[in-house]
Amino acid sequence: MLHKFLEPGDWFAPKKYGYGSGLPIAWQGWVVMGAYMLVVLGALLAIGTGDSVAIIASTAVVLGATVVLMLIARKRTRGGWKWRSGEDDDTPRGGSRGGRQRPKGQR
């Protein structure tokens, strides 16, 4: 099963606006997100004890898990991480059909 998990391919969709990843688009991405949520939930339960050592350890665990999630998402996002302003990257600039633009008023 591990060989299926490590197959090449995109696990996350790119964000339409801004920088980074959107939601998962493959089951591997959902598994990574689920594992991250379990780590955060476990850390929250440990923080609930009120022990200062548990709070510090939980904070470190959540920060480490967040860094790992970001590294995986960055590597497995379709098109990579770059700034996006809502325009489709495949659409040619200056119109949806491509070609030469006409000045205003001419048909």
C-alpha positions, 0 to 999 in steps of 0.5 A: 500500500505504501507504494500507492501512497508514494506514486508521483502526482498532485495531491492538492489543488492550487489556490485561486487567489493568493499563495499556497495550496487549496483543498486535497484533490487525491486520496493521499492529500486527504490522508495527510490532512486527516493525519494533521488534524489528528495530531492537532486534536491530540495536542489540544487534548494535551493542552486541556490538562493545564500542565505547562510542560504539556502546553509547551510540548503540544505547541512544538508538536503542532508547529512541527506538524504544520511545517511538515504539512506545508512541505508536503503540500508545497511539493504536491500542489498542482502547478506549485506554489505561486501568487495567483490573482484569480485568472486562469493560468492557461488563458492567454493574456488579452482575451479568452480566444487569444490572437490580436486585440482590436482597438475599442470601437472596431469590430 
